[in-house]
Amino acid sequence: MPLSDRAEKEIKDTTNRREDELLEALSGKGRGASLEELAKLLGWLHKNNQPNKQLVHRTAKALIDSKLVRNRRDRLELTDAGRAELKKKGGDDEVY
């Protein structure tokens, strides 16, 4: 059964919000952090309070595909385009 327009919009909004949160984290305290550390920093936890590394990985993959983030030596870092995107959104202050 196809999703309603409202459900599709909610999914897209959630995805965009998570991507923005990860970009902000990578510009601040999450710089050089592992997937587990990023999940903890962002509060992305499973019901059993374990860090949701898979959610960080999926979100990072989308940002890598968009060339906003790159993977260097098993750590995520912002690209110039990622920093520009953050600045455009007004997220250049350390939040996380």
Gaussian input, Z-matrix of N, CA and C with variables (Angstrom, degrees):
# hf/3-21g

backbone

0 1
 N
 C     1     B1
 C     2     B2     1     A1
 N     3     B3     2     A2     1     D1
 C     4     B4     3     A3     2     D2
 C     5     B5     4     A4     3     D3
 N     6     B6     5     A5     4     D4
 C     7     B7     6     A6     5     D5
 C     8     B8     7     A7     6     D6
 N     9     B9     8     A8     7     D7
 C    10    B10     9     A9     8     D8
 C    11    B11    10    A10     9     D9
 N    12    B12    11    A11    10    D10
 C    13    B13    12    A12    11    D11
 C    14    B14    13    A13    12    D12
 N    15    B15    14    A14    13    D13
 C    16    B16    15    A15    14    D14
 C    17    B17    16    A16    15    D15
 N    18    B18    17    A17    16    D16
 C    19    B19    18    A18    17    D17
 C    20    B20    19    A19    18    D18
 N    21    B21    20    A20    19    D19
 C    22    B22    21    A21    20    D20
 C    23    B23    22    A22    21    D21
 N    24    B24    23    A23    22    D22
 C    25    B25    24    A24    23    D23
 C    26    B26    25    A25    24    D24
 N    27    B27    26    A26    25    D25
 C    28    B28    27    A27    26    D26
 C    29    B29    28    A28    27    D27
 N    30    B30    29    A29    28    D28
 C    31    B31    30    A30    29    D29
 C    32    B32    31    A31    30    D30
 N    33    B33    32    A32    31    D31
 C    34    B34    33    A33    32    D32
 C    35    B35    34    A34    33    D33
 N    36    B36    35    A35    34    D34
 C    37    B37    36    A36    35    D35
 C    38    B38    37    A37    36    D36
 N    39    B39    38    A38    37    D37
 C    40    B40    39    A39    38    D38
 C    41    B41    40    A40    39    D39
 N    42    B42    41    A41    40    D40
 C    43    B43    42    A42    41    D41
 C    44    B44    43    A43    42    D42
 N    45    B45    44    A44    43    D43
 C    46    B46    45    A45    44    D44
 C    47    B47    46    A46    45    D45
 N    48    B48    47    A47    46    D46
 C    49    B49    48    A48    47    D47
 C    50    B50    49    A49    48    D48
 N    51    B51    50    A50    49    D49
 C    52    B52    51    A51    50    D50
 C    53    B53    52    A52    51    D51
 N    54    B54    53    A53    52    D52
 C    55    B55    54    A54    53    D53
 C    56    B56    55    A55    54    D54
 N    57    B57    56    A56    55    D55
 C    58    B58    57    A57    56    D56
 C    59    B59    58    A58    57    D57
 N    60    B60    59    A59    58    D58
 C    61    B61    60    A60    59    D59
 C    62    B62    61    A61    60    D60
 N    63    B63    62    A62    61    D61
 C    64    B64    63    A63    62    D62
 C    65    B65    64    A64    63    D63
 N    66    B66    65    A65    64    D64
 C    67    B67    66    A66    65    D65
 C    68    B68    67    A67    66    D66
 N    69    B69    68    A68    67    D67
 C    70    B70    69    A69    68    D68
 C    71    B71    70    A70    69    D69
 N    72    B72    71    A71    70    D70
 C    73    B73    72    A72    71    D71
 C    74    B74    73    A73    72    D72
 N    75    B75    74    A74    73    D73
 C    76    B76    75    A75    74    D74
 C    77    B77    76    A76    75    D75
 N    78    B78    77    A77    76    D76
 C    79    B79    78    A78    77    D77
 C    80    B80    79    A79    78    D78
 N    81    B81    80    A80    79    D79
 C    82    B82    81    A81    80    D80
 C    83    B83    82    A82    81    D81
 N    84    B84    83    A83    82    D82
 C    85    B85    84    A84    83    D83
 C    86    B86    85    A85    84    D84
 N    87    B87    86    A86    85    D85
 C    88    B88    87    A87    86    D86
 C    89    B89    88    A88    87    D87
 N    90    B90    89    A89    88    D88
 C    91    B91    90    A90    89    D89
 C    92    B92    91    A91    90    D90
 N    93    B93    92    A92    91    D91
 C    94    B94    93    A93    92    D92
 C    95    B95    94    A94    93    D93
 N    96    B96    95    A95    94    D94
 C    97    B97    96    A96    95    D95
 C    98    B98    97    A97    96    D96
 N    99    B99    98    A98    97    D97
 C   100   B100    99    A99    98    D98
 C   101   B101   100   A100    99    D99
 N   102   B102   101   A101   100   D100
 C   103   B103   102   A102   101   D101
 C   104   B104   103   A103   102   D102
 N   105   B105   104   A104   103   D103
 C   106   B106   105   A105   104   D104
 C   107   B107   106   A106   105   D105
 N   108   B108   107   A107   106   D106
 C   109   B109   108   A108   107   D107
 C   110   B110   109   A109   108   D108
 N   111   B111   110   A110   109   D109
 C   112   B112   111   A111   110   D110
 C   113   B113   112   A112   111   D111
 N   114   B114   113   A113   112   D112
 C   115   B115   114   A114   113   D113
 C   116   B116   115   A115   114   D114
 N   117   B117   116   A116   115   D115
 C   118   B118   117   A117   116   D116
 C   119   B119   118   A118   117   D117
 N   120   B120   119   A119   118   D118
 C   121   B121   120   A120   119   D119
 C   122   B122   121   A121   120   D120
 N   123   B123   122   A122   121   D121
 C   124   B124   123   A123   122   D122
 C   125   B125   124   A124   123   D123
 N   126   B126   125   A125   124   D124
 C   127   B127   126   A126   125   D125
 C   128   B128   127   A127   126   D126
 N   129   B129   128   A128   127   D127
 C   130   B130   129   A129   128   D128
 C   131   B131   130   A130   129   D129
 N   132   B132   131   A131   130   D130
 C   133   B133   132   A132   131   D131
 C   134   B134   133   A133   132   D132
 N   135   B135   134   A134   133   D133
 C   136   B136   135   A135   134   D134
 C   137   B137   136   A136   135   D135
 N   138   B138   137   A137   136   D136
 C   139   B139   138   A138   137   D137
 C   140   B140   139   A139   138   D138
 N   141   B141   140   A140   139   D139
 C   142   B142   141   A141   140   D140
 C   143   B143   142   A142   141   D141
 N   144   B144   143   A143   142   D142
 C   145   B145   144   A144   143   D143
 C   146   B146   145   A145   144   D144
 N   147   B147   146   A146   145   D145
 C   148   B148   147   A147   146   D146
 C   149   B149   148   A148   147   D147
 N   150   B150   149   A149   148   D148
 C   151   B151   150   A150   149   D149
 C   152   B152   151   A151   150   D150
 N   153   B153   152   A152   151   D151
 C   154   B154   153   A153   152   D152
 C   155   B155   154   A154   153   D153
 N   156   B156   155   A155   154   D154
 C   157   B157   156   A156   155   D155
 C   158   B158   157   A157   156   D156
 N   159   B159   158   A158   157   D157
 C   160   B160   159   A159   158   D158
 C   161   B161   160   A160   159   D159
 N   162   B162   161   A161   160   D160
 C   163   B163   162   A162   161   D161
 C   164   B164   163   A163   162   D162
 N   165   B165   164   A164   163   D163
 C   166   B166   165   A165   164   D164
 C   167   B167   166   A166   165   D165
 N   168   B168   167   A167   166   D166
 C   169   B169   168   A168   167   D167
 C   170   B170   169   A169   168   D168
 N   171   B171   170   A170   169   D169
 C   172   B172   171   A171   170   D170
 C   173   B173   172   A172   171   D171
 N   174   B174   173   A173   172   D172
 C   175   B175   174   A174   173   D173
 C   176   B176   175   A175   174   D174
 N   177   B177   176   A176   175   D175
 C   178   B178   177   A177   176   D176
 C   179   B179   178   A178   177   D177
 N   180   B180   179   A179   178   D178
 C   181   B181   180   A180   179   D179
 C   182   B182   181   A181   180   D180
 N   183   B183   182   A182   181   D181
 C   184   B184   183   A183   182   D182
 C   185   B185   184   A184   183   D183
 N   186   B186   185   A185   184   D184
 C   187   B187   186   A186   185   D185
 C   188   B188   187   A187   186   D186
 N   189   B189   188   A188   187   D187
 C   190   B190   189   A189   188   D188
 C   191   B191   190   A190   189   D189
 N   192   B192   191   A191   190   D190
 C   193   B193   192   A192   191   D191
 C   194   B194   193   A193   192   D192
 N   195   B195   194   A194   193   D193
 C   196   B196   195   A195   194   D194
 C   197   B197   196   A196   195   D195
 N   198   B198   197   A197   196   D196
 C   199   B199   198   A198   197   D197
 C   200   B200   199   A199   198   D198
 N   201   B201   200   A200   199   D199
 C   202   B202   201   A201   200   D200
 C   203   B203   202   A202   201   D201
 N   204   B204   203   A203   202   D202
 C   205   B205   204   A204   203   D203
 C   206   B206   205   A205   204   D204
 N   207   B207   206   A206   205   D205
 C   208   B208   207   A207   206   D206
 C   209   B209   208   A208   207   D207
 N   210   B210   209   A209   208   D208
 C   211   B211   210   A210   209   D209
 C   212   B212   211   A211   210   D210
 N   213   B213   212   A212   211   D211
 C   214   B214   213   A213   212   D212
 C   215   B215   214   A214   213   D213
 N   216   B216   215   A215   214   D214
 C   217   B217   216   A216   215   D215
 C   218   B218   217   A217   216   D216
 N   219   B219   218   A218   217   D217
 C   220   B220   219   A219   218   D218
 C   221   B221   220   A220   219   D219
 N   222   B222   221   A221   220   D220
 C   223   B223   222   A222   221   D221
 C   224   B224   223   A223   222   D222
 N   225   B225   224   A224   223   D223
 C   226   B226   225   A225   224   D224
 C   227   B227   226   A226   225   D225
 N   228   B228   227   A227   226   D226
 C   229   B229   228   A228   227   D227
 C   230   B230   229   A229   228   D228
 N   231   B231   230   A230   229   D229
 C   232   B232   231   A231   230   D230
 C   233   B233   232   A232   231   D231
 N   234   B234   233   A233   232   D232
 C   235   B235   234   A234   233   D233
 C   236   B236   235   A235   234   D234
 N   237   B237   236   A236   235   D235
 C   238   B238   237   A237   236   D236
 C   239   B239   238   A238   237   D237
 N   240   B240   239   A239   238   D238
 C   241   B241   240   A240   239   D239
 C   242   B242   241   A241   240   D240
 N   243   B243   242   A242   241   D241
 C   244   B244   243   A243   242   D242
 C   245   B245   244   A244   243   D243
 N   246   B246   245   A245   244   D244
 C   247   B247   246   A246   245   D245
 C   248   B248   247   A247   246   D246
 N   249   B249   248   A248   247   D247
 C   250   B250   249   A249   248   D248
 C   251   B251   250   A250   249   D249
 N   252   B252   251   A251   250   D250
 C   253   B253   252   A252   251   D251
 C   254   B254   253   A253   252   D252
 N   255   B255   254   A254   253   D253
 C   256   B256   255   A255   254   D254
 C   257   B257   256   A256   255   D255
 N   258   B258   257   A257   256   D256
 C   259   B259   258   A258   257   D257
 C   260   B260   259   A259   258   D258
 N   261   B261   260   A260   259   D259
 C   262   B262   261   A261   260   D260
 C   263   B263   262   A262   261   D261
 N   264   B264   263   A263   262   D262
 C   265   B265   264   A264   263   D263
 C   266   B266   265   A265   264   D264
 N   267   B267   266   A266   265   D265
 C   268   B268   267   A267   266   D266
 C   269   B269   268   A268   267   D267
 N   270   B270   269   A269   268   D268
 C   271   B271   270   A270   269   D269
 C   272   B272   271   A271   270   D270
 N   273   B273   272   A272   271   D271
 C   274   B274   273   A273   272   D272
 C   275   B275   274   A274   273   D273
 N   276   B276   275   A275   274   D274
 C   277   B277   276   A276   275   D275
 C   278   B278   277   A277   276   D276
 N   279   B279   278   A278   277   D277
 C   280   B280   279   A279   278   D278
 C   281   B281   280   A280   279   D279
 N   282   B282   281   A281   280   D280
 C   283   B283   282   A282   281   D281
 C   284   B284   283   A283   282   D282
 N   285   B285   284   A284   283   D283
 C   286   B286   285   A285   284   D284
 C   287   B287   286   A286   285   D285

   B1=1.4321
   B2=1.5398
   B3=1.3077
   B4=1.4613
   B5=1.5275
   B6=1.3168
   B7=1.4586
   B8=1.5220
   B9=1.3047
   B10=1.4546
   B11=1.5298
   B12=1.3027
   B13=1.4652
   B14=1.5228
   B15=1.3172
   B16=1.4718
   B17=1.5269
   B18=1.3267
   B19=1.4658
   B20=1.5271
   B21=1.3095
   B22=1.4683
   B23=1.5209
   B24=1.3260
   B25=1.4690
   B26=1.5326
   B27=1.3347
   B28=1.4573
   B29=1.5243
   B30=1.3282
   B31=1.4618
   B32=1.5251
   B33=1.3228
   B34=1.4633
   B35=1.5256
   B36=1.3212
   B37=1.4641
   B38=1.5296
   B39=1.3282
   B40=1.4639
   B41=1.5248
   B42=1.3128
   B43=1.4586
   B44=1.5234
   B45=1.3256
   B46=1.4742
   B47=1.5227
   B48=1.3286
   B49=1.4631
   B50=1.5287
   B51=1.3324
   B52=1.4693
   B53=1.5221
   B54=1.3235
   B55=1.4617
   B56=1.5277
   B57=1.3287
   B58=1.4690
   B59=1.5280
   B60=1.3324
   B61=1.4598
   B62=1.5239
   B63=1.3302
   B64=1.4594
   B65=1.5265
   B66=1.3214
   B67=1.4626
   B68=1.5342
   B69=1.3197
   B70=1.4616
   B71=1.5253
   B72=1.3380
   B73=1.4675
   B74=1.5242
   B75=1.3237
   B76=1.4641
   B77=1.5259
   B78=1.3179
   B79=1.4584
   B80=1.5280
   B81=1.3226
   B82=1.4599
   B83=1.5116
   B84=1.3201
   B85=1.4615
   B86=1.5211
   B87=1.3316
   B88=1.4605
   B89=1.5157
   B90=1.3203
   B91=1.4649
   B92=1.5278
   B93=1.3321
   B94=1.4560
   B95=1.5171
   B96=1.3280
   B97=1.4710
   B98=1.5258
   B99=1.3152
   B100=1.4648
   B101=1.5287
   B102=1.3355
   B103=1.4695
   B104=1.5224
   B105=1.3138
   B106=1.4671
   B107=1.5256
   B108=1.3183
   B109=1.4639
   B110=1.5300
   B111=1.3315
   B112=1.4640
   B113=1.5262
   B114=1.3375
   B115=1.4631
   B116=1.5270
   B117=1.3276
   B118=1.4667
   B119=1.5198
   B120=1.3169
   B121=1.4629
   B122=1.5261
   B123=1.3364
   B124=1.4665
   B125=1.5271
   B126=1.3315
   B127=1.4581
   B128=1.5139
   B129=1.3299
   B130=1.4637
   B131=1.5230
   B132=1.3237
   B133=1.4557
   B134=1.5206
   B135=1.3325
   B136=1.4636
   B137=1.5294
   B138=1.3053
   B139=1.4764
   B140=1.5242
   B141=1.3449
   B142=1.4677
   B143=1.5319
   B144=1.3337
   B145=1.4617
   B146=1.5198
   B147=1.3207
   B148=1.4635
   B149=1.5189
   B150=1.3448
   B151=1.4632
   B152=1.5238
   B153=1.3212
   B154=1.4661
   B155=1.5314
   B156=1.3394
   B157=1.4655
   B158=1.5212
   B159=1.3311
   B160=1.4606
   B161=1.5310
   B162=1.3272
   B163=1.4650
   B164=1.5306
   B165=1.3296
   B166=1.4627
   B167=1.5233
   B168=1.3207
   B169=1.4697
   B170=1.5317
   B171=1.3332
   B172=1.4705
   B173=1.5281
   B174=1.3142
   B175=1.4680
   B176=1.5189
   B177=1.3310
   B178=1.4678
   B179=1.5237
   B180=1.3301
   B181=1.4721
   B182=1.5250
   B183=1.3210
   B184=1.4639
   B185=1.5271
   B186=1.3264
   B187=1.4604
   B188=1.5296
   B189=1.3197
   B190=1.4701
   B191=1.5252
   B192=1.3287
   B193=1.4713
   B194=1.5273
   B195=1.3300
   B196=1.4647
   B197=1.5270
   B198=1.3368
   B199=1.4697
   B200=1.5271
   B201=1.3294
   B202=1.4624
   B203=1.5258
   B204=1.3378
   B205=1.4629
   B206=1.5224
   B207=1.3380
   B208=1.4699
   B209=1.5179
   B210=1.3088
   B211=1.4543
   B212=1.5204
   B213=1.3186
   B214=1.4628
   B215=1.5137
   B216=1.3330
   B217=1.4686
   B218=1.5206
   B219=1.3099
   B220=1.4716
   B221=1.5247
   B222=1.3075
   B223=1.4577
   B224=1.5219
   B225=1.3067
   B226=1.4573
   B227=1.5185
   B228=1.3158
   B229=1.4614
   B230=1.5149
   B231=1.3201
   B232=1.4587
   B233=1.5206
   B234=1.3160
   B235=1.4526
   B236=1.5263
   B237=1.3151
   B238=1.4688
   B239=1.5251
   B240=1.3362
   B241=1.4669
   B242=1.5288
   B243=1.3307
   B244=1.4611
   B245=1.5188
   B246=1.3409
   B247=1.4630
   B248=1.5246
   B249=1.3358
   B250=1.4718
   B251=1.5284
   B252=1.3159
   B253=1.4742
   B254=1.5272
   B255=1.3230
   B256=1.4643
   B257=1.5231
   B258=1.3118
   B259=1.4624
   B260=1.5246
   B261=1.3381
   B262=1.4595
   B263=1.5284
   B264=1.3264
   B265=1.4637
   B266=1.5211
   B267=1.3350
   B268=1.4607
   B269=1.4966
   B270=1.3242
   B271=1.4606
   B272=1.5018
   B273=1.3241
   B274=1.4474
   B275=1.5325
   B276=1.3138
   B277=1.4535
   B278=1.5202
   B279=1.3404
   B280=1.4607
   B281=1.5198
   B282=1.3197
   B283=1.4633
   B284=1.5113
   B285=1.3142
   B286=1.4753
   B287=1.5114
   A1=107.96
   A2=117.73
   A3=120.67
   A4=111.89
   A5=114.30
   A6=119.85
   A7=110.40
   A8=115.82
   A9=119.91
   A10=108.67
   A11=116.32
   A12=120.39
   A13=110.72
   A14=115.42
   A15=120.12
   A16=110.76
   A17=117.15
   A18=120.95
   A19=110.75
   A20=117.10
   A21=120.78
   A22=110.72
   A23=116.95
   A24=121.41
   A25=110.61
   A26=117.19
   A27=121.26
   A28=110.96
   A29=116.99
   A30=121.14
   A31=110.30
   A32=116.27
   A33=120.61
   A34=111.10
   A35=117.07
   A36=121.09
   A37=110.91
   A38=116.98
   A39=121.67
   A40=110.50
   A41=116.55
   A42=121.12
   A43=110.87
   A44=116.75
   A45=120.58
   A46=111.62
   A47=116.92
   A48=120.78
   A49=110.64
   A50=116.58
   A51=120.18
   A52=111.27
   A53=116.56
   A54=119.70
   A55=110.32
   A56=116.80
   A57=120.82
   A58=110.98
   A59=116.83
   A60=120.57
   A61=111.19
   A62=116.51
   A63=120.13
   A64=110.54
   A65=117.88
   A66=120.69
   A67=110.45
   A68=116.53
   A69=121.01
   A70=111.02
   A71=116.50
   A72=120.43
   A73=110.58
   A74=117.11
   A75=120.83
   A76=112.27
   A77=116.87
   A78=119.56
   A79=111.37
   A80=116.71
   A81=120.82
   A82=112.26
   A83=116.14
   A84=122.40
   A85=113.64
   A86=116.96
   A87=120.55
   A88=113.73
   A89=116.98
   A90=121.14
   A91=108.78
   A92=116.71
   A93=121.86
   A94=114.87
   A95=117.35
   A96=121.55
   A97=111.23
   A98=115.47
   A99=121.55
   A100=109.02
   A101=116.55
   A102=120.60
   A103=110.45
   A104=116.58
   A105=120.32
   A106=111.09
   A107=116.77
   A108=120.64
   A109=111.16
   A110=116.85
   A111=120.38
   A112=110.97
   A113=116.69
   A114=120.39
   A115=110.67
   A116=116.99
   A117=120.83
   A118=110.61
   A119=116.79
   A120=122.01
   A121=111.55
   A122=115.61
   A123=121.31
   A124=113.05
   A125=117.10
   A126=120.50
   A127=112.53
   A128=116.30
   A129=121.33
   A130=107.81
   A131=115.35
   A132=122.30
   A133=111.01
   A134=114.62
   A135=120.61
   A136=108.30
   A137=116.12
   A138=120.29
   A139=112.42
   A140=116.63
   A141=120.38
   A142=111.70
   A143=116.87
   A144=124.59
   A145=114.86
   A146=117.56
   A147=120.80
   A148=108.75
   A149=118.60
   A150=120.66
   A151=111.57
   A152=116.22
   A153=122.08
   A154=108.78
   A155=115.08
   A156=121.53
   A157=110.99
   A158=117.23
   A159=120.77
   A160=111.01
   A161=117.81
   A162=121.23
   A163=110.13
   A164=116.73
   A165=120.09
   A166=109.58
   A167=116.69
   A168=121.32
   A169=111.22
   A170=117.17
   A171=120.73
   A172=111.29
   A173=115.80
   A174=120.13
   A175=110.15
   A176=116.66
   A177=120.73
   A178=110.69
   A179=117.34
   A180=120.60
   A181=110.46
   A182=116.77
   A183=120.21
   A184=110.57
   A185=116.89
   A186=120.60
   A187=111.46
   A188=116.96
   A189=121.55
   A190=109.40
   A191=116.15
   A192=120.59
   A193=111.47
   A194=116.41
   A195=121.55
   A196=112.11
   A197=115.58
   A198=122.55
   A199=113.55
   A200=116.33
   A201=121.39
   A202=111.20
   A203=115.38
   A204=122.92
   A205=107.34
   A206=115.87
   A207=119.80
   A208=108.35
   A209=114.78
   A210=121.67
   A211=107.21
   A212=115.76
   A213=120.23
   A214=108.29
   A215=115.34
   A216=121.62
   A217=112.23
   A218=115.39
   A219=123.08
   A220=113.95
   A221=116.88
   A222=122.02
   A223=108.01
   A224=116.56
   A225=121.49
   A226=109.68
   A227=115.98
   A228=120.14
   A229=109.75
   A230=115.19
   A231=121.16
   A232=110.26
   A233=116.13
   A234=121.50
   A235=107.29
   A236=116.58
   A237=119.72
   A238=109.95
   A239=116.12
   A240=120.59
   A241=110.61
   A242=117.22
   A243=121.06
   A244=111.92
   A245=116.56
   A246=120.33
   A247=110.82
   A248=116.37
   A249=120.40
   A250=110.59
   A251=116.87
   A252=121.32
   A253=110.33
   A254=116.82
   A255=120.86
   A256=110.99
   A257=115.76
   A258=119.87
   A259=110.47
   A260=115.99
   A261=121.28
   A262=111.04
   A263=116.45
   A264=121.21
   A265=112.07
   A266=115.99
   A267=118.98
   A268=113.78
   A269=117.77
   A270=121.49
   A271=113.33
   A272=118.41
   A273=119.45
   A274=112.86
   A275=118.39
   A276=121.14
   A277=108.54
   A278=116.81
   A279=119.44
   A280=109.31
   A281=115.58
   A282=121.21
   A283=109.39
   A284=116.87
   A285=121.67
   A286=109.52
   D1=127.87
   D2=-178.69
   D3=-68.61
   D4=152.23
   D5=177.96
   D6=-74.03
   D7=149.68
   D8=175.18
   D9=-72.15
   D10=162.34
   D11=177.78
   D12=-58.82
   D13=-38.51
   D14=-179.82
   D15=-64.66
   D16=-43.81
   D17=179.92
   D18=-64.78
   D19=-41.06
   D20=177.70
   D21=-61.97
   D22=-41.94
   D23=179.38
   D24=-64.25
   D25=-41.31
   D26=179.32
   D27=-63.14
   D28=-41.38
   D29=178.72
   D30=-64.29
   D31=-44.83
   D32=179.46
   D33=-63.61
   D34=-42.47
   D35=179.14
   D36=-62.83
   D37=-42.79
   D38=178.95
   D39=-63.96
   D40=-43.61
   D41=178.78
   D42=-61.55
   D43=-46.10
   D44=178.90
   D45=-62.79
   D46=-41.31
   D47=179.05
   D48=-62.13
   D49=-43.99
   D50=179.62
   D51=-64.42
   D52=-40.89
   D53=177.85
   D54=-61.74
   D55=-43.43
   D56=178.53
   D57=-62.77
   D58=-41.82
   D59=179.09
   D60=-61.89
   D61=-41.95
   D62=-179.76
   D63=-68.02
   D64=-41.16
   D65=176.41
   D66=-58.27
   D67=-45.70
   D68=179.98
   D69=-62.68
   D70=-42.36
   D71=179.69
   D72=-62.71
   D73=-40.33
   D74=-178.47
   D75=-70.62
   D76=-17.59
   D77=178.01
   D78=-90.81
   D79=-9.54
   D80=-176.33
   D81=-123.80
   D82=-123.77
   D83=-174.88
   D84=-65.46
   D85=-19.40
   D86=-178.87
   D87=-85.53
   D88=0.97
   D89=-179.67
   D90=-59.95
   D91=122.33
   D92=178.20
   D93=80.05
   D94=5.84
   D95=-177.05
   D96=-79.48
   D97=155.02
   D98=174.29
   D99=-76.76
   D100=169.74
   D101=176.98
   D102=-59.28
   D103=-41.22
   D104=179.09
   D105=-63.24
   D106=-44.79
   D107=179.60
   D108=-64.29
   D109=-39.63
   D110=177.84
   D111=-63.85
   D112=-43.45
   D113=179.14
   D114=-59.39
   D115=-42.87
   D116=178.70
   D117=-65.74
   D118=-45.45
   D119=-179.07
   D120=-59.08
   D121=-41.48
   D122=-178.08
   D123=-82.78
   D124=-10.74
   D125=-177.98
   D126=76.17
   D127=23.18
   D128=179.81
   D129=-89.58
   D130=89.57
   D131=-173.69
   D132=-120.47
   D133=151.62
   D134=171.70
   D135=-75.01
   D136=172.76
   D137=179.31
   D138=-60.08
   D139=-27.49
   D140=179.65
   D141=-89.01
   D142=14.64
   D143=178.47
   D144=68.26
   D145=13.44
   D146=173.21
   D147=-81.94
   D148=144.24
   D149=-179.62
   D150=-62.67
   D151=137.25
   D152=-179.16
   D153=-90.10
   D154=78.15
   D155=-178.25
   D156=-64.39
   D157=-32.16
   D158=-179.83
   D159=-64.21
   D160=-38.35
   D161=177.94
   D162=-65.29
   D163=-41.65
   D164=176.48
   D165=-61.96
   D166=-44.33
   D167=-179.20
   D168=-61.32
   D169=-47.11
   D170=180.00
   D171=-63.05
   D172=-42.82
   D173=179.85
   D174=-65.88
   D175=-42.81
   D176=178.89
   D177=-63.55
   D178=-38.50
   D179=179.78
   D180=-59.20
   D181=-42.71
   D182=178.57
   D183=-63.51
   D184=-39.41
   D185=179.35
   D186=-71.03
   D187=-34.45
   D188=175.89
   D189=-66.15
   D190=-44.71
   D191=178.68
   D192=-61.55
   D193=-30.96
   D194=178.26
   D195=-86.29
   D196=-0.06
   D197=179.71
   D198=63.34
   D199=29.17
   D200=176.25
   D201=-95.17
   D202=-19.53
   D203=-178.91
   D204=-139.01
   D205=150.88
   D206=172.81
   D207=-130.99
   D208=157.80
   D209=178.42
   D210=-102.18
   D211=117.92
   D212=179.76
   D213=-127.38
   D214=116.96
   D215=179.98
   D216=52.06
   D217=48.53
   D218=177.71
   D219=63.16
   D220=22.10
   D221=174.32
   D222=-130.27
   D223=146.07
   D224=179.87
   D225=-89.93
   D226=142.57
   D227=174.62
   D228=-144.38
   D229=150.08
   D230=178.90
   D231=-70.02
   D232=144.32
   D233=170.31
   D234=-90.85
   D235=175.16
   D236=175.37
   D237=-59.36
   D238=-39.33
   D239=178.79
   D240=-64.56
   D241=-36.85
   D242=177.77
   D243=-65.92
   D244=-41.84
   D245=176.77
   D246=-64.14
   D247=-39.86
   D248=178.74
   D249=-64.85
   D250=-40.23
   D251=178.57
   D252=-62.48
   D253=-43.38
   D254=178.11
   D255=-62.11
   D256=-44.77
   D257=-179.44
   D258=-62.77
   D259=-40.32
   D260=178.84
   D261=-61.44
   D262=-37.21
   D263=-179.40
   D264=-85.36
   D265=-2.25
   D266=-179.69
   D267=78.84
   D268=19.84
   D269=-177.82
   D270=-103.15
   D271=33.20
   D272=-177.03
   D273=-85.96
   D274=-2.10
   D275=173.67
   D276=-87.75
   D277=147.07
   D278=178.31
   D279=-67.72
   D280=122.20
   D281=179.31
   D282=-107.70
   D283=-43.86
   D284=-177.04
   D285=-103.80

